[in-house]
Amino acid sequence: MYAHTPHTLILAGHLGAAEMRSLLEYCRLLRRSGQAALHIDMTGVTDCQLAALDGLQVLTAGSTGLAVSVTGTRWEQFAPLLRDAASCDVERLCDAVRSLGGVE
């Protein structure tokens, strides 16, 4: 593991598919370097798209071999996603947001 590898990653701005691909690869790199856990702080995220929500669920489920926890989630980060979702998907999406933990 690198001497200055962060154990907390603070995200800010828009979180979409491209950002999730980068984050997933970063988590794989951390795991290969010997790190076992990562905390993701989403306080600064302004907008979280469906691909990002799905990716965060994959990360917190341990798919990269890294124990990932998420805090700083707020409903307004997911408001555009929920607003534009089909009514039959809203409950599932809300459950997915709640599954990240720490929704404020």
DSSP file (Angstrom, degrees, kcal/mol; ACC not computed):
  #  RESIDUE AA STRUCTURE BP1 BP2  ACC     N-H-->O    O-->H-N    N-H-->O    O-->H-N    TCO  KAPPA ALPHA  PHI   PSI    X-CA   Y-CA   Z-CA
    1    1 A M              0   0    0      0, 0.0     2,-0.1     0, 0.0    33,-0.1   0.000 360.0 360.0 360.0 144.3    0.0    0.0    0.0
    2    2 A Y    >   -     0   0    0      1,-0.1     3,-1.4     2,-0.0    31,-0.0  -0.418 360.0-120.8 -72.7 149.2    1.2    3.5   -0.7
    3    3 A A  T 3  S+     0   0    0      1,-0.3    -1,-0.1    -2,-0.1     0, 0.0   0.806 110.7  37.1 -62.2 -30.9    2.2    5.6    2.2
    4    4 A H  T 3  S+     0   0    0      2,-0.1    -1,-0.3     0, 0.0    -2,-0.0   0.020  77.7 142.1-114.1  28.0   -0.3    8.3    1.4
    5    5 A T    <   -     0   0    0     -3,-1.4     2,-0.1     1,-0.1     0, 0.0  -0.551  52.6-123.1 -69.2 124.7   -3.2    6.2    0.2
    6    6 A P        -     0   0    0      0, 0.0     3,-0.1     0, 0.0    -1,-0.1  -0.406  19.0-163.4 -71.9 144.9   -6.4    7.8    1.4
    7    7 A H  S    S+     0   0    0      1,-0.2    32,-2.7    -2,-0.1     2,-0.4   0.510  83.8  49.8 -98.7 -10.3   -8.8    5.9    3.5
    8    8 A T  E     -a   39   0A   0     30,-0.2     2,-0.5    32,-0.0    32,-0.2  -0.999  69.4-162.7-128.5 131.3  -11.5    8.4    2.9
    9    9 A L  E     -a   40   0A   0     30,-3.1    32,-2.9    -2,-0.4     2,-0.7  -0.963   8.5-153.2-113.4 123.4  -12.4    9.7   -0.6
   10   10 A I  E     -a   41   0A   0     -2,-0.5     2,-0.3    30,-0.2    32,-0.2  -0.867  12.3-160.1-101.2 116.6  -14.4   12.9   -0.7
   11   11 A L  E     +     0   0A   0     30,-2.7    33,-1.0    -2,-0.7     2,-0.3  -0.682  11.5 179.0 -96.5 149.7  -16.5   13.2   -3.9
   12   12 A A  E     +a   44   0A   0     -2,-0.3    33,-0.3     2,-0.2     2,-0.2  -0.991  40.9   7.2-147.5 152.3  -17.9   16.5   -5.3
   13   13 A G  E    S+a   45   0A   0     31,-2.6    33,-2.0    -2,-0.3    34,-1.0  -0.458 104.7   1.0  82.9-150.3  -19.9   17.7   -8.2
   14   14 A H  E     -a   47   0A   0     32,-0.2     2,-0.5    31,-0.2    34,-0.2  -0.516  56.9-161.7 -78.7 138.7  -21.7   15.5  -10.7
   15   15 A L  E     +a   48   0A   0     32,-2.8    34,-2.6    -2,-0.2    37,-0.3  -0.938  30.4 138.5-126.1 108.2  -21.5   11.7  -10.4
   16   16 A G     >  -     0   0    0     -2,-0.5     4,-2.0    32,-0.2     5,-0.2  -0.444  66.4 -62.4-129.3-158.8  -22.4    9.7  -13.5
   17   17 A A  H  > S+     0   0    0      1,-0.2     4,-2.4     2,-0.2     5,-0.2   0.906 127.9  49.2 -63.1 -45.6  -21.3    6.7  -15.5
   18   18 A A  H  > S+     0   0    0      1,-0.2     4,-1.9     2,-0.2    -1,-0.2   0.917 112.4  48.1 -63.1 -43.1  -17.8    8.0  -16.4
   19   19 A E  H  > S+     0   0    0      1,-0.2     4,-2.4     2,-0.2    -1,-0.2   0.875 111.0  51.6 -64.8 -37.2  -17.1    9.0  -12.8
   20   20 A M  H  X S+     0   0    0     -4,-2.0     4,-3.1     2,-0.2     5,-0.2   0.907 106.5  52.9 -68.1 -41.1  -18.3    5.5  -11.6
   21   21 A R  H  X S+     0   0    0     -4,-2.4     4,-2.2     1,-0.2    -1,-0.2   0.930 112.2  46.5 -57.6 -44.4  -16.0    3.7  -14.0
   22   22 A S  H  X S+     0   0    0     -4,-1.9     4,-2.3     2,-0.2    -2,-0.2   0.910 113.3  48.4 -63.8 -43.5  -13.1    5.7  -12.7
   23   23 A L  H  X S+     0   0    0     -4,-2.4     4,-2.4     2,-0.2    -2,-0.2   0.898 110.3  51.1 -66.2 -41.2  -14.1    5.1   -9.1
   24   24 A L  H  X S+     0   0    0     -4,-3.1     4,-2.0     2,-0.2    -1,-0.2   0.919 112.0  47.0 -61.7 -43.8  -14.5    1.3   -9.6
   25   25 A E  H  X S+     0   0    0     -4,-2.2     4,-2.3    -5,-0.2    -2,-0.2   0.899 110.6  52.7 -65.3 -40.0  -11.1    1.1  -11.2
   26   26 A Y  H  X S+     0   0    0     -4,-2.3     4,-2.6     1,-0.2    -2,-0.2   0.911 108.5  50.3 -61.2 -42.9   -9.6    3.1   -8.4
   27   27 A C  H  X S+     0   0    0     -4,-2.4     4,-2.3     2,-0.2    -1,-0.2   0.889 109.5  50.8 -64.2 -38.9  -11.1    0.8   -5.8
   28   28 A R  H  X S+     0   0    0     -4,-2.0     4,-2.4     2,-0.2    -1,-0.2   0.909 110.5  50.0 -62.9 -41.3   -9.7   -2.2   -7.7
   29   29 A L  H  X S+     0   0    0     -4,-2.3     4,-1.7     2,-0.2    -2,-0.2   0.921 109.6  50.7 -62.7 -44.9   -6.3   -0.5   -7.6
   30   30 A L  H  <>S+     0   0    0     -4,-2.6     5,-2.3     1,-0.2     4,-0.3   0.920 110.9  48.9 -58.9 -44.0   -6.5    0.1   -3.9
   31   31 A R  H ><5S+     0   0    0     -4,-2.3     3,-1.5     1,-0.2    -1,-0.2   0.915 109.5  51.2 -64.0 -43.3   -7.4   -3.5   -3.3
   32   32 A R  H 3<5S+     0   0    0     -4,-2.4    -1,-0.2     1,-0.3    -2,-0.2   0.807 106.7  55.7 -63.4 -28.5   -4.5   -4.8   -5.4
   33   33 A S  T 3<5S-     0   0    0     -4,-1.7    -1,-0.3    -5,-0.2    -2,-0.2   0.488 127.7 -98.0 -84.2  -2.1   -2.2   -2.5   -3.4
   34   34 A G  T < 5S+     0   0    0     -3,-1.5    -3,-0.2     1,-0.3     2,-0.2   0.394  75.5 139.9 106.7  -3.7   -3.3   -4.1   -0.2
   35   35 A Q      < -     0   0    0     -5,-2.3    -1,-0.3    -6,-0.2     3,-0.1  -0.531  29.9-169.8 -74.6 141.9   -5.9   -1.7    1.1
   36   36 A A        +     0   0    0     -2,-0.2    31,-3.0     1,-0.2     2,-0.3   0.670  61.7  28.5-105.2 -21.7   -8.9   -3.4    2.7
   37   37 A A  E     - b   0  67A   0     29,-0.2     2,-0.3    -7,-0.1    31,-0.2  -0.978  51.7-172.6-145.3 153.2  -11.4   -0.6    3.2
   38   38 A L  E     - b   0  68A   0     29,-2.6    31,-2.1    -2,-0.3     2,-0.5  -0.987  12.9-150.3-145.8 135.3  -12.4    2.8    1.8
   39   39 A H  E     -ab   8  69A   0    -32,-2.7   -30,-3.1    -2,-0.3     2,-0.6  -0.921  12.3-155.6-105.1 130.7  -14.9    5.4    3.1
   40   40 A I  E     -ab   9  70A   0     29,-3.3    31,-2.4    -2,-0.5     2,-0.7  -0.936   1.3-160.2-109.9 121.4  -16.6    7.5    0.5
   41   41 A D  E     -ab  10  71A   0    -32,-2.9   -30,-2.7    -2,-0.6     3,-0.3  -0.898   9.9-179.2-101.6 115.0  -17.9   10.9    1.6
   42   42 A M  E >   +     0   0A   0     29,-3.2     3,-1.9    -2,-0.7    30,-0.2   0.190  45.0 117.0 -99.5  15.6  -20.6   12.2   -0.8
   43   43 A T  E 3  S+     0   0A   0      1,-0.3    -1,-0.2    28,-0.2   -31,-0.1   0.845  78.8  46.3 -52.6 -38.4  -21.3   15.5    1.0
   44   44 A G  E 3  S+a   12   0A   0    -33,-1.0   -31,-2.6    -3,-0.3     2,-0.3   0.439  83.0 115.6 -88.4   0.6  -20.1   17.5   -2.0
   45   45 A V  E <   -a   13   0A   0     -3,-1.9   -31,-0.2   -33,-0.3     3,-0.1  -0.548  38.8-177.8 -73.3 130.8  -22.0   15.5   -4.7
   46   46 A T  E     +     0   0A   0    -33,-2.0     2,-0.3     1,-0.3   -32,-0.2   0.738  68.7  17.4 -98.8 -28.3  -24.6   17.7   -6.4
   47   47 A D  E     -a   14   0A   0    -34,-1.0   -32,-2.8    31,-0.1     2,-0.5  -0.973  59.5-166.5-151.1 128.2  -26.2   15.2   -8.8
   48   48 A C  E     -a   15   0A   0     29,-2.7    33,-0.3    -2,-0.3   -32,-0.2  -0.960  14.2-155.7-121.8 114.5  -26.1   11.4   -8.8
   49   49 A Q     >  -     0   0    0    -34,-2.6     4,-2.4    -2,-0.5     3,-0.4  -0.293  33.7 -98.9 -83.1 170.5  -27.3    9.6  -11.9
   50   50 A L  H  > S+     0   0    0      1,-0.2     4,-2.9     2,-0.2     5,-0.2   0.887 122.3  54.9 -57.7 -43.1  -28.6    6.1  -12.1
   51   51 A A  H  > S+     0   0    0      1,-0.2     4,-2.2     2,-0.2    -1,-0.2   0.874 110.1  47.7 -60.3 -36.6  -25.3    4.6  -13.3
   52   52 A A  H  > S+     0   0    0     -3,-0.4     4,-2.8   -37,-0.3    -2,-0.2   0.909 110.8  50.0 -70.9 -42.6  -23.6    6.1  -10.2
   53   53 A L  H  X S+     0   0    0     -4,-2.4     4,-2.0     2,-0.2    -2,-0.2   0.937 113.2  47.0 -60.3 -46.1  -26.3    4.8   -7.9
   54   54 A D  H  X S+     0   0    0     -4,-2.9     4,-2.0     1,-0.2    -2,-0.2   0.916 112.9  49.7 -60.9 -43.4  -25.9    1.4   -9.4
   55   55 A G  H  X S+     0   0    0     -4,-2.2     4,-2.5    -5,-0.2    -2,-0.2   0.882 108.1  52.3 -64.4 -39.7  -22.1    1.6   -9.2
   56   56 A L  H  X S+     0   0    0     -4,-2.8     4,-2.7     2,-0.2    -1,-0.2   0.882 108.7  51.1 -64.3 -37.6  -22.2    2.7   -5.5
   57   57 A Q  H  X S+     0   0    0     -4,-2.0     4,-1.4    -5,-0.2    -2,-0.2   0.906 109.6  50.3 -65.2 -40.2  -24.4   -0.3   -4.7
   58   58 A V  H  <>S+     0   0    0     -4,-2.0     5,-1.8     2,-0.2     4,-0.3   0.922 112.4  47.6 -61.7 -44.5  -21.8   -2.6   -6.5
   59   59 A L  H ><5S+     0   0    0     -4,-2.5     3,-1.7     1,-0.2     9,-0.5   0.933 111.6  48.1 -63.2 -47.1  -19.0   -1.0   -4.5
   60   60 A T  H 3<5S+     0   0    0     -4,-2.7    -1,-0.2     1,-0.3    -2,-0.2   0.721 103.8  62.5 -70.4 -18.7  -20.8   -1.3   -1.1
   61   61 A A  T 3<5S-     0   0    0     -4,-1.4    -1,-0.3    -5,-0.2    -2,-0.2   0.557 118.3-113.0 -79.6  -7.6  -21.6   -4.9   -1.9
   62   62 A G  T X 5 +     0   0    0     -3,-1.7     3,-1.8    -4,-0.3    -3,-0.2   0.695  65.1 148.8  89.7  20.2  -17.9   -5.6   -2.0
   63   63 A S  T 3 <S+     0   0    0     -5,-1.8    -4,-0.1     1,-0.3    -3,-0.1   0.753  74.7  48.2 -61.5 -25.1  -17.5   -6.4   -5.7
   64   64 A T  T 3  S-     0   0    0      2,-0.3    -1,-0.3    -5,-0.3     3,-0.1   0.475 115.9-111.0 -93.3  -2.3  -13.9   -5.1   -5.8
   65   65 A G  S <  S+     0   0    0     -3,-1.8     2,-0.4     1,-0.3    -2,-0.1   0.469  86.0 115.3  84.3   1.7  -12.9   -7.0   -2.6
   66   66 A L  S    S-     0   0    0     -7,-0.1     2,-0.8   -29,-0.0    -2,-0.3  -0.879  72.4-124.3-105.1 133.8  -12.6   -3.6   -0.8
   67   67 A A  E     -b   37   0A   0    -31,-3.0   -29,-2.6    -2,-0.4     2,-0.5  -0.706  37.5-170.4 -77.2 113.2  -15.0   -2.9    2.1
   68   68 A V  E     -b   38   0A   0     -2,-0.8     2,-0.3    -9,-0.5   -29,-0.2  -0.919  11.2-174.6-114.4 128.7  -16.6    0.4    1.0
   69   69 A S  E     -b   39   0A   0    -31,-2.1   -29,-3.3    -2,-0.5     2,-0.4  -0.905   9.2-154.0-117.6 151.3  -18.8    2.6    3.2
   70   70 A V  E     +b   40   0A   0     30,-0.6     2,-0.3    -2,-0.3   -29,-0.2  -0.984  18.3 163.1-128.6 132.9  -20.7    5.6    2.1
   71   71 A T  E     +b   41   0A   0    -31,-2.4   -29,-3.2    -2,-0.4   -28,-0.2  -0.882  50.9  56.1-135.3 171.8  -21.8    8.7    4.0
   72   72 A G        +     0   0    0     30,-0.4     2,-0.2    -2,-0.3   -27,-0.2   0.582  65.3 150.7  83.3  11.0  -23.0   12.2    3.2
   73   73 A T        -     0   0    0     28,-0.4    31,-2.8    29,-0.2     2,-0.3  -0.553  21.4-174.6 -77.1 141.9  -25.8   11.1    0.9
   74   74 A R    >>  -     0   0    0     29,-0.2     3,-1.5    -2,-0.2     4,-0.6  -0.978  34.5-121.2-134.5 147.4  -28.8   13.5    0.7
   75   75 A W  G >4 S+     0   0    0     -2,-0.3     3,-1.6     1,-0.3     4,-0.5   0.855 109.5  63.7 -56.3 -37.1  -32.1   13.0   -1.1
   76   76 A E  G >4 S+     0   0    0      1,-0.3     3,-0.5     2,-0.2    -1,-0.3   0.759  92.0  64.5 -64.3 -22.1  -31.5   16.2   -3.2
   77   77 A Q  G <4 S+     0   0    0     -3,-1.5   -29,-2.7     1,-0.2    -1,-0.3   0.793 111.7  36.4 -66.1 -26.5  -28.5   14.5   -4.8
   78   78 A F  G <X S+     0   0    0     -3,-1.6     4,-2.7    -4,-0.6     5,-0.3   0.353  87.3 104.4-106.8   2.8  -30.9   12.0   -6.3
   79   79 A A  H <> S+     0   0    0     -3,-0.5     4,-2.9    -4,-0.5     5,-0.2   0.902  81.0  47.9 -56.3 -48.2  -33.8   14.3   -6.9
   80   80 A P  H  > S+     0   0    0      0, 0.0     4,-2.1     0, 0.0    -1,-0.2   0.920 113.5  49.1 -60.5 -41.1  -33.3   14.5  -10.7
   81   81 A L  H  > S+     0   0    0    -33,-0.3     4,-0.8     1,-0.2    -2,-0.2   0.931 115.6  42.6 -61.2 -47.3  -33.0   10.8  -11.0
   82   82 A L  H  < S+     0   0    0     -4,-2.7     3,-0.4     1,-0.2    -1,-0.2   0.873 112.8  53.4 -68.9 -37.4  -36.1   10.2   -8.9
   83   83 A R  H  < S+     0   0    0     -4,-2.9    -1,-0.2    -5,-0.3    -2,-0.2   0.891 114.1  41.3 -63.9 -39.9  -38.1   12.9  -10.7
   84   84 A D  H  < S+     0   0    0     -4,-2.1    -1,-0.2    -5,-0.2    -2,-0.2   0.532  94.1 105.5 -88.2  -6.9  -37.3   11.5  -14.2
   85   85 A A  S  < S-     0   0    0     -4,-0.8     2,-0.1    -3,-0.4     5,-0.1  -0.371  82.1 -99.9 -74.3 151.2  -37.8    7.8  -13.2
   86   86 A A    >>  -     0   0    0      1,-0.1     3,-2.3    -2,-0.1     4,-0.9  -0.437  35.6-115.6 -63.9 144.9  -40.9    5.9  -14.2
   87   87 A S  H 3> S+     0   0    0      1,-0.3     4,-0.5     2,-0.2     3,-0.5   0.813 115.8  59.2 -57.2 -31.1  -43.4    5.7  -11.4
   88   88 A C  H 34 S+     0   0    0      1,-0.2     4,-0.3     2,-0.1    -1,-0.3   0.664 107.8  47.3 -72.0 -14.4  -43.0    1.9  -11.1
   89   89 A D  H <> S+     0   0    0     -3,-2.3     4,-2.4     2,-0.1    -1,-0.2   0.588  87.2  86.3 -99.6 -13.4  -39.2    2.4  -10.5
   90   90 A V  H  X S+     0   0    0     -4,-0.9     4,-2.7    -3,-0.5     5,-0.2   0.899  88.6  48.8 -60.7 -45.2  -39.3    5.1   -7.8
   91   91 A E  H  X S+     0   0    0     -4,-0.5     4,-2.3     1,-0.2    -1,-0.2   0.921 112.8  48.5 -61.9 -43.4  -39.7    2.8   -4.8
   92   92 A R  H  > S+     0   0    0     -4,-0.3     4,-2.0     1,-0.2    -1,-0.2   0.906 112.8  48.3 -62.3 -42.2  -36.9    0.6   -6.0
   93   93 A L  H  X S+     0   0    0     -4,-2.4     4,-2.4     2,-0.2    -2,-0.2   0.899 110.1  51.1 -66.3 -40.9  -34.7    3.6   -6.5
   94   94 A C  H  X S+     0   0    0     -4,-2.7     4,-2.6     1,-0.2    -2,-0.2   0.908 110.1  50.4 -62.0 -41.4  -35.5    5.0   -3.1
   95   95 A D  H  X S+     0   0    0     -4,-2.3     4,-2.0    -5,-0.2    -1,-0.2   0.886 109.0  52.1 -62.5 -38.5  -34.6    1.6   -1.5
   96   96 A A  H  X S+     0   0    0     -4,-2.0     4,-0.7     2,-0.2    -2,-0.2   0.908 110.0  48.0 -65.1 -42.0  -31.3    1.7   -3.4
   97   97 A V  H >< S+     0   0    0     -4,-2.4     3,-1.2     1,-0.2     4,-0.5   0.936 112.2  49.5 -62.8 -46.3  -30.5    5.2   -2.1
   98   98 A R  H >< S+     0   0    0     -4,-2.6     3,-1.6     1,-0.3     5,-0.2   0.854 101.3  64.6 -60.8 -34.6  -31.4    4.1    1.5
   99   99 A S  H 3< S+     0   0    0     -4,-2.0    -1,-0.3     1,-0.3    -2,-0.2   0.732  90.1  66.2 -64.9 -20.5  -29.2    1.0    1.1
  100  100 A L  T << S-     0   0    0     -3,-1.2   -30,-0.6    -4,-0.7    -1,-0.3   0.774 104.6-137.9 -69.7 -24.0  -26.2    3.3    0.8
  101  101 A G  S <  S+     0   0    0     -3,-1.6   -28,-0.4    -4,-0.5    -2,-0.1   0.182  72.2  58.3  85.0 153.7  -26.7    4.3    4.4
  102  102 A G        +     0   0    0      1,-0.2   -30,-0.4   -31,-0.1     2,-0.2   0.671  60.2 172.6  69.2  20.3  -26.6    7.7    6.0
  103  103 A V              0   0    0     -5,-0.2   -29,-0.2     1,-0.2    -1,-0.2  -0.457 360.0 360.0 -64.8 125.5  -29.2    9.4    3.9
  104  104 A E              0   0    0    -31,-2.8   -30,-0.2    -2,-0.2    -1,-0.2   0.411 360.0 360.0 -99.5 360.0  -29.7   12.8    5.4
